[in-house]
Amino acid sequence: MTRVLPYLAAAWIFLVGCYGLATSRNLVRSVGCLAVCQSATYVLLLAVGYRDGGTAPVFSDVKPGTRPVVDPVVQALALTDVVVGATVTALLLALVVQVSKRHRTLDPDELSELRG
């Protein structure tokens, strides 16, 4: 059960973010819910790279292969995911500010000019 718990936590965080995204009537809240969905990927990546009893992949004092280590590639992907998530969130918030300035509303239903 403990091996499945991080995957369940990632799925729960993702579903909470998707629920908030689907029910939000405010663009700022929508961006926040999208950031919550993105944070589920951090948990998922770290769960994939985890090993029981693993330590940091530093081999300055021991030979490689003598002890289990966590996967450093997955850790690097998680850090990259954090940077990409922050960048996307900042870009979306900048777009929300522009929409607010031009249309004087943050409700997506009131943005009639954006309809096809």
N, C-alpha and C positions, 0 to 999 in steps of 0.2 A: 504494500500500500504506500509506503514512503517513497518508493521509486516513481509512482504514478502521480503523487501529490503536486509536484511542480507543473506537470502538464495540465492537471485539472485547474490549478490556480491560473495558469496562462489562459486557458479556455474561458474561465469565469471572468477574468479581467477583460478579455476581448468581447465577450457577450455583454458585459455591463457597458462598455464603451459603445458597442453597436446599438444597444437599447437607447442609450442617451442620445446618440446621433439620430436615431429614427424618430424620437419623440421631441427633440429640441425645436423650439420656435424662435431661436436666437442664434445668429451666426457666430457670436463669440463662444457660446456654449457648445455649438457644433464643432468648432475648432478644438475646444478643450476635450470633448468626447473623442474626437479623432486622435488626439494626443494620448488619451487613455488606451485606445485600441493599439496604438504604436507601442505603448509600454508593455503590452502583453508579449510582444516579440522579444523584448529584453529577457523576460522570464523564460520564454521558450528557448532562446539561444543558450542561456546559462544552464538550463536543465539538460540540454543536449550535450554540452561539454563537460558536465559534472561526472566525476568518478569517485566511488566510495574510497575513502582513505587517501585520496589524491592530494598532492601538494603543488606548490607553484612550480612551473617548469624551469627551474634554475638549476643548472648542473655544474656549478663551479666547484663543489666539494664532493660530489659523488659521480659515479659512472652512470651514463644513460642506461635505462632499462632495469636498474636495481630497485626502484621504487615506483609506484604508480603516480602519474602526474595528470593534472587536468589538461584539456586540449587548449593550447594558447591561440589557435586559429579562431576558435569559437569566441574566446574572450575578445580578440581583436575585432571580430564581426559585431559583437555586442557594443563595443565602444564606438564603432563606426555607425551603428544603428542609432545610438544616442545622439551623435552629431547630426546625422541626417534627419532624425525626428525633430530636433531643435530647430534646424534650418527650415524644414517644411512648416512647422508651427509658426515661426516668425514670418515666413512669406505669406501664409494664409491670414495671419492677423493683420499684416500690412494691407492685404486685399480687402479685408473686412473694414478697415479704417477708410479706405478709398470708397467702398460702397456706402458706408455711413455718411461720408462727406457729400457724395453726389445725390443720394436718394433720401437722406434724412431718416433712415429706418434700418433696423437690423433684423426685421422679420422677413424671411425669404418669401412668404406668401404675398407680401406687399410690393415686391419688386416686379411690377408688371412689364417693365421694359426688357427684362431678361427672358420673357416667354417667347417661344418660337412662333 
